[in-house]
Amino acid sequence: MSFHFADIARHAAADGTVTEDEILQLRQSGWADGRMSREEAEAVFAAQHALTDPTVAWSDFFVEAIRNFVLVGSEPRNMASEDEGRWLIAQVQADGRVCSMAELELLVQIIEKADNVPLCLKDYVLGVIEREVLTGTGPTRCGGELSDNHVSEAEARIIRRVIFGSAGHRPAGVSRVEAEMLFRVKNETLGADNAPDFKTLFVQGVGNYLMGYASANAQLSHERARELEAFIADNKADFGRFMGAMARSAPNAFGVVFGRKSPLEPNRADQVEAAAEITVVEREWLDAQIAANGEIDSYDRALLEFLAEETGEA
């Protein structure tokens, strides 16, 4: 960590303020070599925890800096390792307080923009989102406010960004874990003046879990991505020459090596159609979720009407 960067970060942490000029200096010195070190990232977090009234400029810098450190600071890019995920959780929790609005936006952006993150971070972010939606107050970084007595429009947007995020439990789709979170939030806020967007999100989210198609290969693990990058970067083997020689000497080998598709193997259209069918297990799950609060409420009815229409049972 450069001394200049360390001095600025320490000064911010000591007096609880940071000027726009200091933020500019942090940007210039923090990314002087194109990347931020872990020591520098921890200094940014220390300043974040110490600031009594962070400015918009600081919050924007904080989110950008830590997001880039986690997702771009190591290979493979746009992914987080188990170590990086646990480091981020520890940093957010370091001050022993509920995470700030800037930290909330940071967590949301990482799930939203990453290709994949470890399960510990997925679970942590989903837990933070549920807690903040039910108990948090104050203006969000993306506009609107958190409310502790109903689901606001801003909170509905945050939930949507996380459950449909590319690094969520089910990339670009809703998982069972996320669908169960939607049911819990709905049950906790029944009768409250929830934003109309939340009912729409509830129906779309649970409906997506029950009927949406998600490829099992949509996310590479951090370890598998590193293996593939190492293979591509290996200049000891000429992959193009190998493939050309293989094609000339054994033209039918491609189907053997790479796996020729069986005529009995379902295509993507068949898989999407099969995913849209609600199975017995899924129906039992849905019945249990609806029965949890002892009534069929307006959210449940809207969901059931949507499912009936989509399955042709209306």
N, C-alpha and C positions, 0 to 999 in steps of 0.2 A: 504494500500500500504506500502510495507516495506521501511524503510528509505534508505536502500542500493539502492534499485531500484529507488526511488525518486531522490537520489543524482546523480546517473548516468544519468537519463533522464534529470534532470535539467542542468547538466553539458553539455550534448549534445545540449540542446536548447540554452544555454548561449553562447557557442563558435562556434556553427555551424559545429562541427565535432564530430565524434564518432569513436573510435578505434575498432579493431576486438576483443581486450581483453575486452572492455566495452560491446560489443555485447554479448560475451560469458557470462559475468557476468549478463547481463540482462536476458539472457535465463535461467540461473541457478536460479536467484532470482525471476524472473517473474512467473515461473511455479513451484516454490518450493512446492506448495500445490496441483499441478496438474492443476490448473486453474488460469487465469489472472483476476483480478478484473477490474471493470470499471475505477476506478481511475488510475490503471496501464495502461490500454489501452489508456486512454486520455493522459497520460504522453508520451506514445509512439507516439501518433499522434502529440503532441506538439513538440517533437524532430524531427519528420519527416518534419514538416512545417519549422523548424528552420535551418535544414541542408542546407548548400549552395551547396555542391557537394556530395550527398550520394553515398556511395560505393555499389558495388553489394552485399556484405555481409550484409550491413544494409538493403538494399531494400528487400532481401530475408527474413531477420528476420521480418521486418515490415509486409510484406504480410502474412507470416505464423502466426505471433502473432495476428494480428487483425482478420484474417479469423477464426482462432481457437476461439478467444474471441466471435465473433458473432455467430458462428455455434455450438460451443461446450461449451460455457460458461454458458449455462442454459439448462434446460429441456423444451421440447424434443430436443435431440441433432440433429444436421444437419438441423436445421430450424432456422428462425429468426422471432421474433415477430414484431408487428407493432412498438413497442417502440424501439426495437433494430435496425429496419430498419431506423427509423427517426433519431436515435442517429448517425448511420453511415453516413447518408447524411449530418448531421450537422457538423460532424468531417471533412469530406472531404471538405466541403465548408468553414471551419472556417478561413482559411487564405485569403479568398476572391479571390483566384486565380483559374485558370483552374487546375484541379487535375493533379498531377504529374504522371509520367509513372508507378511508384510503386503503386499509388492509382488506376490507371486505371487497372493494373493487379489484384489488390485486388478485385475490383468490378467484373471483369470478372470471377475470380475464385469462388467467392461466388455464382454467378448465375450458373456457370458450375458445382459446387460440391454440392450445397445444395439440399435438397429434396423439399423445398419450402421457399419462402420469401414473405413478404407483397407486395401488388400491388404498393404501393408508391415506394418501392425500385426497383421493376421490371421496372417501368416507368422511374425512375431516371437513372438507368444504361443504358437503351436503348437510352435515350436522350443524355447521356454523350458519348456513343459510336458513335452516329450519328455526334455529334459535333466534336469529336476528329478525326473521319475519314475525315471530310470535312475541318477542319481548323488546326488540330494538326500537329506538326513536331517533329522529334527526334527519337532516338532509342527506341524500345519497350522492355519490359522485356522478351518477348517470342521470340526474334530474329526479325531482319528486322526493318524498320522504318515507322513512320507515315509520310504521305505526305499531304500537303495542296492544291495540284493541281491535284492529281489523286488518285485512290484507289490502294494502294500498296498490295503486297502479304501478308505482315504482317497485314494490315488492314482487308483484306478479311478473314484471319484466325481468327482475333478477332471477327468480325461479326459472323462468323460461330459458334464460341464457345458460343456466347451469345444467338443467336436465336435458337440453338439446345440444349441449356443448360437445365438441369433437373429442374431448378427453374425458367425458363423463363415463358412467358405468356402462352405458350402451351408446356408442358414438352416433351422434346425430339422431338418436332415438331415446326412448324412455325405458329404463330398466324396472324390474320389480321393486327394487329398493327405492327408486325414485317415485314410482307410482304409490307405494305405501306412504312415503313422506307426504305426497299430495293429499291422500286420505286423512292423515293425521292433522295437517294444517286445516283442511276443510272442517273436520270434526271440532277442532279447537275454536274455530271462528264462526260456527253456525249462529245465525241470528245477528251477526255483526254487519256493519255497513261495508261489506267487501266490495272492491272494485269489480265491475262486470267482467273485466279482463280475466279475473281469477277463475270465474266459473268456466269461461271459454277455455282457459289453460287447463283446468282440471279435466274437462271432458276430452280435450285433445291429447293431454298427457297420458291419462289412463287408457284412452282408446288406442293411442300409439303403442303402449306396452302390450295390449291384448291383441292387436291386429297388425302392427307394423312389422316389416321385414328388416332384419339387421344381419349383415354378413358376419359369420364367425371370424373372418379374417380382416375385419374392418380396422382393427388396431394391431400394430406390431408391438411386442414388448420391447422395453429398453434394451434388453440383452440381445434379442433377435435383430433389432435394428443395428446394433453395434457389430454383430457378426456379418451382416450384409454389407455394411460400410467398409469393414476390414477386407472383405472379399473383393469388392470393387476397387479398393485402393491398392490391392496387392499387385505390384508391377512385376512380380517374378513370373507370373503366368500371363501369356497373351491370350485373353479370353476369346477375342475375335478370331485369331488364327486357329484356336482349338475348335471353335464352333464350325469354321469353314472346313477343317480337316474331317470333322465328324460327319458333316453333311455329305462330303465326297465319298468317304469310305463306307459309311453305313447310313444311307438315306432314310431308312425306316427306323433309325434309332431314336429319333426325337420323340416319337410316341411312347417308346419304352422308357426313356429316361425321364421325360417331363410328364408322362401320364396322359395317354390319349383318353378323351372323354368317353365313358361308356354310354351306349345308346339308351341304357336304362337310368342313367344319372339325370336327375331333374335339372332343367335349365333355370335361369333366373326368374322367368315369368312363372314357372311352376312353383318355385320357392316362395315368391311373393304371394301367390294365390294361397299356398298352404299356410303361410304365416297369418293370413287374414281370417283363417278359421279359428274360432275360439274352442279350445280343447276342454275336455272334462276337468282337467286339473286347473286350468285358468278360470273356468266357471265356478269351481269350488272356491278358489281364491277370491274371486269377485264377490261371491255370496258372503264370505266371511268378512270382507272389508265393509260391505254395506251393512251387515248386521252389527258391526262393532259399536255403533252409537245407538242401537235400539230403535231406529226408525229409517224409513226411506225418505230422505230429504230432497229438496229441490235439485241439489247437485247430482244426487244419485239418479233421480228421474231423468235429468237431462242426459246423463251418461247412458242410461239404459235405452232411451229413445234414440240416441246416436248409434249405439251398437245394433239396435233392431233395424234401423234404416240401412246401415252399412252391410248387414248380413242378409238383408231381404226378408226379415221376419216382421217388419212393421205392418 
